[in-house]
């Protein structure tokens, strides 16, 4: 179940392999930031006992 503190995001694992799920750590809604580590990687929950770590794919908005 996703909420404002654990938004559903898509991360790129390697090449064209992606994973989607809610963030493992809480996001910061006051600053609109995701909980990445110092290398820019983000952990998402992909199942009840599984997870994935990758680079977040940010939404591209067209003008």
C-alpha positions in Angstrom: 0.0 0.0 0.0 1.5 3.3 -1.1 1.0 6.6 0.6 2.5 10.0 0.6 5.5 8.9 2.6 6.2 5.8 0.5 5.4 6.8 -3.1 5.4 4.2 -5.9 8.5 4.8 -8.0 10.3 3.0 -10.9 14.0 2.3 -10.7 16.4 1.2 -13.4 18.4 -1.8 -12.2 20.7 -2.3 -15.2 20.3 -1.7 -18.9 16.6 -2.0 -19.7 15.7 -3.9 -16.5 13.3 -1.9 -14.2 11.4 -2.5 -11.0 8.5 -0.6 -9.6 7.1 -0.4 -6.1 6.8 1.8 -3.0 10.0 3.2 -1.4 11.5 1.3 1.5 12.4 4.5 3.4 10.2 7.5 3.9 10.2 10.3 1.3 10.4 13.9 2.4 7.2 15.5 1.2 8.2 19.0 2.4 11.1 19.1 0.0 9.7 16.7 -2.6 12.8 14.5 -2.4 13.2 10.7 -2.5 15.4 8.9 0.0 18.4 8.1 -2.1 21.8 7.2 -0.8 25.0 9.2 -1.6 25.3 7.4 -4.9 21.8 8.2 -6.0 20.4 4.7 -5.6 16.9 4.1 -4.2 15.4 1.0 -2.6 11.9 -0.1 -3.5 9.8 -2.9 -2.2 8.8 -5.2 -5.0 7.0 -7.8 -3.0 6.3 -8.9 0.6 9.9 -10.0 1.3 11.7 -8.8 -1.8 13.2 -5.5 -2.9 15.3 -3.8 -5.6 17.9 -1.1 -5.5 18.5 1.1 -8.5 18.5 4.6 -10.0 15.1 6.3 -9.9 13.5 7.1 -13.2 12.0 10.6 -12.9 8.9 11.6 -14.7 9.4 13.7 -17.8 6.7 16.3 -18.2 6.0 17.7 -21.6 5.3 21.4 -21.9 
